[in-house]
Every structure is written in structure tokens, then in C-alpha cells.
């Protein structure tokens, strides 16, 4: 049996955002399956941990926020082109660069001493092994399930995410994920590095804009795109990704899982997550995810609006053969995967049909597991999994973008 928890520790905290631990009883139901996957550590937060977690909702990204303040002082029309030039050519190519611009790039280019280039390569290869399962886990177990955290959704609603359309957002996020997980994708002038830094600055701009809106309730929500919410996103790409792969039948060794955690630790650092909030091991990440889930506000109407929009996203993809039928089949497949990860209560919380059964995982997981294990036993089998998985991800990207897709031929297949 898991150790008992002290309910008084998770009580609301005076002077801190009221979203924190708004409904711990509901949150425990959402997190209960993860709780049973944590062995060798007690994940229940102490009073100090609970308060420290609440305080992350009040912190933004200091380096990026300073840069955006400078941009607004000189004018975005002046500051943004200078930022883009420094990003593309390097700050040393700009002898007239402002002190603020130099300070920001000195921060993002100061690679932490703990970064291991070999582990980054291993982590990228492990992400390729996941193939389409990786895409489906990120979409359904990370993104869709994440919409249950209604306080995080508030920024999406105020920035017009619903009006922009789920299909384009998913496509752009998929392109970024492929860029950062390619071999060498995090090199200083590689697409993955540059897109990550660009998104980090855009987040700082949105943080400043949304925080100034009269609709934003700081007492309830803290800062927009705060450290706690950025950490939750990072844990989705790392811990949830790993747990989801195993649930879908993809075998990953302990070393591969460690490499994935290392890869996303560095990506999280580049994205502006404070170093002290990043996790070195998967166990540490599971504990952090569990404690994060306990603190999340329950689903609301924004959860259901975002959930329904993402449910219909497959209907808008760019299929080449029988597009209407292909879209309906893909929607049914994705809903069945959602059902496996969310359960009937989670489906209802997101406005999804709770009667859907997890038929696709039930049919495919045994075969996926057998295929991966068999390849691990055959000579060259692991490399074959990497090549096939990477190609499947590239083909998936073509379906997401269609004729409007970016140039993806420049991304080489892994060796």
C-alpha cells in the first residue's frame, strides 16, 4: 500500500495563486495510476515542497523577459530583426549589438557543464525508435490529457488559440519536436536550437501581453507561461513520453530512457525552465510530475473546448488517399488511444465521448511489443527500428502539413 498522505500539507496557501491545489481530491484521481508507478521514493510533497511549487507560478523567464523589455523600449520592429540576425548568424556577427541582446545570447549559448553530447545523440535515437507511437503518445497522453489542467488553458484562450485551429498548432509542434530530436538538431545553428530559442522569446512576449490584459487574474493564476507551467510541459515531453511508449508496446532500455531524460533536460533548459526544476532521472521526473498533477486546477469549459477541437483535428490533415475516410479512421484511432490514457472520467472532463473503447491499443500493443522485442534480438535490429521509426515520423509530418509543409527534406535519416 502507498504511504498515507497528510491532507493539511496540501491546503491552500495564503498569498499564493489560488489555482494551486484547487481540488486535490479530483487531482488525486487523475494522478492515481502514476502514483503506483513510483517505486523507491515517497512522492507525496512536504509542506516546503508544496509551497515552493506554488511559488513557481509567480516566476517567468528572467533572461527572456529582460530581452523583451528591451525590444519594447526600442520598438519590436527594431528589436526583433536584431534578435533574428543574432539567432541566425551568432552574436559575434553583430559588433553593434545592444548589451541586452548580448546578455541574452550569452545565457543561451553557455551550455551547462552537465550536458553530455553522447547522451543527446542517444536520446534522439531513442525518440526515433518510438516511430508513430511517439507522435500518438505526445498528442493524446501529453497534449490532450494536459487540457484537463484548466489554469494552464487560460493563456491559450486569451491568446486566441481556439480560433487559430488545433490542426496547425499540432503540425507546428510536431515539426519542432522532429527538429529538436534529429541527430545534431540542438547544435547552435541547427533548426531545433533556433526554433526553441525563438519560441522562448515569443513566450516572453505573450507573458507580458497576457499579464496586462484586464481578464487576467493574477491572484488566481500567477503569471502567464510561468515556471510551473513550463515545467509541466517539459515533463510531458519527457516523463509522459517514456511512460506512454511502454504502454503502447515500445521497448526502451533503462539507458535509452536515461538518454531521453537527458535530452529533454537540455531542451527544457534552452526553453527557459529553471535548472533547479529539471530532472536528471526518470524516477525524479515521475515524482515531479505526480506533485505537479496534485496542484493542477480541475477541468472546466476551456478544457472541453480545447479537447473537442483536438478531437476533430485528424479530419483536417492532408491525406493523399481517400481523405474523408482516412480522416475519420484517424479520428477514431486517436480517440481510442485517448480512452486508454484518460479513462472514462477524463474523457468526460474533456468533452470527449466516454463510450469509446481503447480498441486500437488492444489490437496493436501485443504485436508492437513482439515486433520491438524481436528486433532487439536480431543483428542490426535496433538500427532498423531507428530508421523505420524516423521515416514514419517524417511521413507523418507530410500528412500534417500537406502542400503547405516546410522544407523537411533537409532533415536526414539517422545513421
N, C-alpha and C positions, 0 to 999 in steps of 0.2 A: 504494500500500500504506500502511496506517496505521503510524505510528511504533512501534518496538518499545517494550515496557514493561519496567521494572526490577522483577522479582519480589520483590526484597528490600525494596522500599518498602512492599509490601502485606503484610508479615509481621505476625503477632500482636504486640500492643503490651503490654508488662508493666504491670500495674496498671490497665488499662482493660478494659471489658467484653469477655469472650472471644467473644461473638457477632459482634463487629466483624471482618469479613473471615474468617469461619469456614470458608468454602470458596470461595476466589477463582476457582478453576478452573471450578466449576459456575456461579458468578455471571457469569463472562465469557461463558459460553454463553448465559445468559439475556439479557445486555446486548449481544450482538454486533450485532444489527440496528440498535440505537440508535447504536452506535459508528460505523457507516457513514453515519449521517445528520448527523454533526457535521463541519462544514467550517469552516475558518478558525480553528480552535483545537485544541490538543492536550488532550484531556480526561483523559489519564492523571494521577492525583493525584501530587503531590510528597509527600515524606515529611512535610512540615509540614502539608499539606492532609489527609493520611491520619490524622495524629494529631488534628488539630482536629476532624475528622469523628467520630472515636471519642469525643472529649470531649463532643460534643453529646448523647451517650446518658446523660450524668450530670447534665444540666441540665433542670429543669422550667420552669414559667412563674412567675417570681418574683412578679409582681403578683397573679395569681390565687391562688397558693399562700399568700401573706400574708393575702388575704381569707378563704380557707377556714380558716386557722389561727384567725383572729378568730371566725369562725362557730362553730367548735368550742369556743372559750372561753366564748362567751355562750350556746351551745346553738343547734343548727341550727333548732330550732323558733322561735327568736327572730331569728336572723341571716338566714335565707332569706327570710322575708316582708319584711324591711327591704331586702334586695337586690332583690327583685322590685318593690317600690314605687319604689325609686330607678331601676330599669331602665325602668319604665313611665311614671313621672312626671318623672324628672330629679332629680338630687341636690339641686338648689336648692329643690325642693319639700319637703325634709326638713331643717329647721333643726336638728333634734336628731340628725342622722346622726353616726355614730362617725367618728373620724379614719381608721380603716382603710377604711370604706366610701367616704369622700370621696377618699382616696388612689387607690383602685381606679378610680373613675369619672373622676377627673382624668386618669388614664392612658389609658383607652379613649376618652375624649372629646377628647383632644389630637390631632386629626387631623394626621398628618405633613405637612410642607410640600411633600413631593413628590407628594401626591395631587392629581390633575387631574380635576375633576368632569366635564369633557367626555369625557375618556378612559374614565371609569367608564361613562358612557352608551353610548359606542361599544362598549365591551367587553360590556355587557349585550345590545346589539343583535346583536353577533356570536354570542353564546351562543344567542339566539333563532333565528338563521339555521340553526343545527345541527339544529333540529327533533328528531325521534325518533332520528336518528343520534347526537346528543349524549347522549341517555339511554343508548343501547346501548353507546357507547364508554366512558362512565363506569362502567357496570355490568361490562363484560367486560374492557376493557383496563386499567382502573384498579383497581376493587374485586376482581374475580375474580383477575386476574393478581397483585394485591398480596398475596393469600393465600399466594403462594409464599415470602414473607418470613416464616419461621416465628417469629422472635423477636418481631415485632410482634403476631402472633396470640396470644401468651401472655396479654396483658392481656384480650383478647376472651374467652379460655377461662375465666380466673379470675373474670371479671365475669358469667359465665353467658350470654354472647351466643348460644351454640348453643341453649340452652333457650328463649330469648326468640323465636327464629324469624327466619329470613332475610327473609321477606316484609315483616314490619313494619319491620325496620331499613332495607330498601331504600326502602320507601314514605316513611318519615320523612326519610331523607337526600334523596330526590327533592323533597319539599316544601321542605326547607331550601334546596336548590340553586335552585329556582324563586323562592323568596323573595329570595335574595341577588342573583339575576341579573335581577330585574324592574327596570324603569325607576324609579329613586328608592328601590330596595329597601335601600340602605345608609344612608339618612337616619337621623338619631339615633333617631327614634321609629318607624321602619319595621320591619316584621316581620323582614326579613333581618338588620338590625343587632341587634335584640333577641334573636333566636334564636341568632345567632353568639356573643354575649356570654354568654348562658345556657349554651350548650354548653361554652364555655371554662371556666366555673366548675364545671360538672359534671365536666369532665375533671380539674380540680384536685382535686375530691373523690375521684374514682376513683383518681387518682395516689396520694393519701395512704392510701386504704383498701387498695389492692392492694400497695403498698410494705410495709405492715405485716403482710401475710399470710406465714405460715411457708413457703408454697410458692414465694414469690417469691425468685429467686436473683439478687441484685444484682450479684454478681461476674461473672455470665454475661451479664446482661441490661441492667444500668444501672438507670435509673429507669423506672417505667411512664409511658407517654404523654410521652416525653421530647422534647427539641427535634429530635433527628434523625428520630424517627418522625413528629412533626408536620410536619416539612419534607417528608418523603416523601409524606404525604397531600396537602399543598399542591401538590406537583409533579404528582401525579396529576390534580388538578382543573385544572391549567393546561397543563403541557407535554404530558402524555399525552393530554389532551383535544384539543389542537391537532393533534398527530400523528395521532391516531385519526380526526379529522374528515377529514383529507386522504385517509387510507387508505380511508375509506368513500365518497369521491367528493364531499364537500362542499368547495367552493372558498372559501377565505378569503384575502383580500389581506394583504400584509405589515402594513399599517396596522391591519387588524382583528385580526391575531394579536398585534400590539403592545398593542392595547387590551385584549384578553383577559388578557395577562400583567399589565397594569397593574391591572385589576380584581381579579385573584386575588392580586396582591401586597398590595393593601389588605385583602382578606378574610383572607389569611394573617396579616397584622399584627393585625387585630382578634381573630383566633383565638388569638393569643399566640405566634406564631412570631417569633423574634428578628429584628429588622430586618436585621441583617447576613447572615441566611440566606435572605432573599427575593431574587428575581431580577428585574432590570429588563427584560432582553431574552430572547427565546426561545432564542437561542444559549446564553446564560448558563444558562438553565434546563435545556437539554439536557445541558450539561456537568455540572451539579449532579445531575441525575437519573442520568446514567451512573455518576458516582462513588458515588452512593448505592446503586445496584444492585450495584456491586462489593463493597460492605461487608455486604450482607444475608446472613443465615444461610439455608441451603437449606430447601426444603420438608420437612415432617415430617407426622406423623399429624394434627396440628391443621389443617394446610393441606388435607389430604384431607377432613377432616370439614366444614370450612367450605366447601370447594369443592362437595362433594356437596349440602350444604344449599342453597347458592345455585343450583346446577343445577336443583333442584326448585322453586325459588321461583316461577316462572311458573305452576305448577299451582295456586297458592293465590291468584292475583289474582281480581279481582271483574269477570268478563266478563258482559255482558248477553245475548249471543247464543251459543248452543251452548257453554257454558262449558267442558265437558270437552274438546271438540275444540279450542277456542281455546287452552286451556292447554297441550295437547300440541304444537300448532303453534308456540306462542311458545317453549316449551322447546327445540324443535328449532332454531328460528331463532336463539335466543341461543347455543346450543351451537355452531352453525356459525360465529357471529361470534367466539366464544371460540377456536375452532380456528384462525382466521386470525391472531389476535393471539398465541396461546400456542404454536402448533406442537404436534406430537405429543408431544414430551418434556414440555412444560408441562402438557398435558392429563393425562398420566400422573401427573405430580407432584401434581396436584390431585384425583386420583381420578376424573377425567372420562374418558369413552370416547374413546380416541385414534383410533379408526377413523372418527370423524365427519369429514366433509369440509366445507370452508368454502363450501357451496353457496349460501347466501344472499348473501354478498358477491359471489361470482362472477356471480350473476344480476342483482344490483341496482346494483352500483357503476358500471358503464358508463352506465346510464340516469340514476342520481343525478348523476353528473358532467356529463352532457349537459344535464340539466334546470337545474342551477345555472348553468352557463356561458351557456346560452341566456337565462335570466332576467337575468343580469348585462348582457346586450346590449340588452334591451328597456327602453323607458321605464317607470319605476316598478317594474322587476323586482326590484330589491334589497329595496324595501319590501314587496313581495309575499312574498318569501322570509321576511322577518322576521315578518310577520303569520301566514303559514301555519305556520311553524316554532313560533311561540309557541302557537298554537292546538293544534297537535299535542301539545306538551308538556303543556298544560292537560288535554287529553283523556286523555293517558297517566296523569296524576295521579289522575283519576277512577277509572281502572281499578285503580290501585294501592290506593286507599282504599275504594272502593265506598261503601256507605251510612255507613261509619264515618269517611269522609274529613272533614278540617277544612273550614271555610268557605273555598273557593278562589275564590268569585265576586268577592271584593274585589280580586283581582289583575287590573288592567286590561290589555287588549291594548296592545302598544307602538304609538306613533303612527307 
